[in-house]
Amino acid sequence: MEIRPRHTDPAWKRAAYSVIFESDTPAGRAFDVALLVAIVLSVAAVMLESVRSIDLRYGQYLRGVEWFFTGLFLIEYAARLLVVRRPMTYALSLLGIIDFLAIVPTLATLLLASSRYLLVIRTLRLLRVFRIFKLGRFVGEGEFIADALKASRYKILVFLTAVFTLVVVMGTMMYVVEGGQNGFTSIPKSIYWAIVTLTTVGYGDISPVTVLGQALASLLMIMGYAIIAVPTGIVSAQMAMPRPLAGPAPTAPVYKQVICHVC
């Protein structure tokens, strides 16, 4: 649904809409860039406040900065609702919901102090950079990647099923071989170890002690290196396939069309 003001609306409303929602004019571009800077600074203040040493020395100032930006975003959100034709349409849109959620955490601190760290959701407002710097053309490339993933979904599903079966089998074997005395206290925990080992993460919180267990772990590690490349290869092969050409396909082979044209 359209939210742009009508031509019959006051001139100030149409001008404000152009500045707040569009970036084709210098004023609109400056507004959006200033908004992005404010978002980055507000999120940086919240992150610094989570550092205990900084909070002890500058916590009061950082909370003041947080409230300042919250008030600024509240005014900006109200201005957006004021200049659009249908305020509820904007409020229920994706960016409208994100803009609203960027304000709520600070107000919620009046009831729950720890909720202020949810302010990092303001980083989602940086999505506006696609509009500011005209990066919308790259959305098509993102759709190309999404289409490749969608076309490969059954192959990836088969792959994940095989991986799930492997970690269940290996985890069960390690539970039998190592036992609870070596940290493998249950089959689910042994499966967790198998997943960590297969993905080559290796937290080290559980490790085999027996020779047979170490041999199985070594085998699983080697398999992990081979398995990691499989989904990448599946998606890459799908992306390497030629894209379908736009427009209807010819009704007859090209050589027949040429012969008919000559005739």
N, C-alpha and C positions, 0 to 999 in steps of 0.2 A: 504494500500500500504506500502511496506517495505521502511524504511528510514535508515536502517543499512548500513554502507559503504560496498562496495564490497571488495573482497579479493585483487583485483587489485589496490585499492586505496592506497595512501601513508600510511606508517606505523604510522606516527604521527596522521593522521586523525582517523585511527581505534583505536589507543590508547586513543585519546581524547574522542572519542565516548564512549568508555568503562568507562571512568571516569565520564563523564557528564550524560550519560543516563542509566547507569547500576550501581547496588549496590552490585554486587557479589564480587567485589574486595575491599580491604581495602581503596584504593584511592577513588574509587567510593562512598563508604559508607561515608568516611570523607567529600567528596565534598557535598553530599546531606545533611548531618547533618549540615555542615557549612552554606549551603544555607537556611535551615530551621531556624537556629539561626538568620541569617541576616533578614529573613522575619519577624520574631517575633520582633526583635529590631526596624525595620523600622515602623511596625504598632504601636508599643508602642510609638515611637517618635511622630507619627501623633496624637495619642490619647492624649498624654500629651500636645501637642500644642493646642488642643481644650479647655484645661482648662485655663481660662483667667488669673488667678494669676500666673500660671507657664509660660504662653506665654509672659506676661509682663516682666518677669525676664530672661527667658532662650529661648525666641522665636527665636532669631537670631541663637543660637547654634543648636536648634532643626531643624530649616530649613536647616542649613548646613548639619546636619546628614541626613536629608531627601534627599538632593541632592546627598550626597555621596552614599547612598544606591541605589538611582535611577541610578546613573552612573554605579554602580556595577552590577545591574540587566540588564542594557543596554548591558554591555560587555558580561554578561552571555547569554543573548538572542541572541546576534550576534554570539557567539561561538556555540550555539546550531544549528543555521542556517548554520554555516560554516561546521560542521562535519557530518551533515546528508546527505544522498544521494539525497533526494528530499526536498529542503527547504520549498517549498510551501505546501507540504503535512503536514509537522510538523506545519507550521505557521497557517494552517486552522484547525488543530486538537484542541480538547478541552483544553489540557494543553498549547498548543501553543498560543491560543487566550488569555487564562488567563495570561500567561507570558507577552504578549504584553500589555494587559490592566493594568498590574502592573506598567508599565513604563509611559503610556500616561498621567495620571493625573498630575504628577509633571511637565511634559513639557507643559501641558495645563495651568498651573498657570501663564505662561508668558502672557496669554491672559485673563484668568479668575482666580482670586486669590482663590476664594472659592472652586475651583475644587480639591484642594490638599487633602481635606478630603475624596475624593473618593479613596484615596490610601489604605483604609481598605480592598479594593478588593484583596490586596496582601495576605490576610489570606486564600483565596481560594487555593493559591499555597501550603498550608500545606497538600493538598490532596496527595502530593508526599510521605507523611509518610506511606501510604499503601504499597508503593513499597520499601521504605527503610527498614521498620521493618517487611516485609513479612506478612502483614496483609491481603493480597489478599484472603486468605482462608475464611475470614469473608464476602466477597462479596456474596458468596453463601447463607449465612444466611440472608443477606439483600434481596436477591432475593426471599427467602422463605417468608419474611414479605410482600414484594411487591405482591407476588402471593396471599397471604391471603387477602390483601386489594382488589386486583382485583376480587377475587372470591366473596367477600362480597359487591361489589359495588352496586348491586341492592338493597340489604337490607339497606345499608347505605343511598342510595338515597331515599328510602321510608321513612326512619327515618328523614332525613333532610327535606323532604317535609312536614311531620307531624309537625316538629318543626317550620318550616316557617309559616305554617297555624296557629299554636298556638300563635306565637308572633304577627301575624297580628290581630288575634281576640282579644287577650288581650290588645294589644296596642290601638286598636280602642275603646274597652270598657273603658280603662283608659282615653282616650281623651274625651269621653262622660261624664264620671263620674267626673273627676277632672277639665277639662277645661283649658283654657289659663291662668287664674288667678293663677293657681298653677304650672305653668311651662310646662304643656302639651299643647303647642301652636298649634300643628298640629299632624296629624296621623303619618307621618313619624318619628317625634321626639318621639311620644309615643311608636312607634315600637322599636326605638332605646332603650328607657327605658326598654321595655319588654325583649329585647335581653340581655342587661346588667344585668337585674335582673335574668333572666332564667339561665344564665351562672354563676351566683353567683359572678360576678365581683363586682357589687355594687359601682360605682364611687361616687354616692351621689349627683351628680349635679342636678338631678331631683328626687323628692320623693313625694308620695301622702300625702295629708293632710286630706281628708275626711275619715270617718270610713269605708265606702264601698270601697274606693280606697285602703286603707291599708289592708282590708280583701282580696281583689283581689291580692295585692302584696304578701301577706303572702302565698296564695295558689300557686302563681307562683314560689315563692322561694322554697317551698316544692317540687313542680314538678321538679324544676331544679336539685335538688339532685338526684332524681330518673332518670331523663333523661340523665344525664352525664354518667351514667354507661352503657347505652344501646350500644353505638358504641364500647366501650371496650369489652363488652360481645360478640358482634357479631364477631369481629375480633378474639378474644381469642378462641371462639368456632371453628372458621375456622382453626386456627393454631393448635388446639388440635387434629384435624382429622389426621389420619395416612397418611404419605406421600406415594404416589404410588411407587411401587417397580420398579427398572430399569429392562429393558429386556422384551421380549415378554411374554405374559401370556400363561400358558400351554393350549394346545388344548383340553385336556380332564381332568376331575377331577383327583385328586391325587390318590384316591383309585383304579381307573380304570388303571392308569399308573402302579401302583404296581402290580395289578393282571396280566396285560399284561407282565410285566417284569418277574414275576414268571412263567407264562406259557411259 
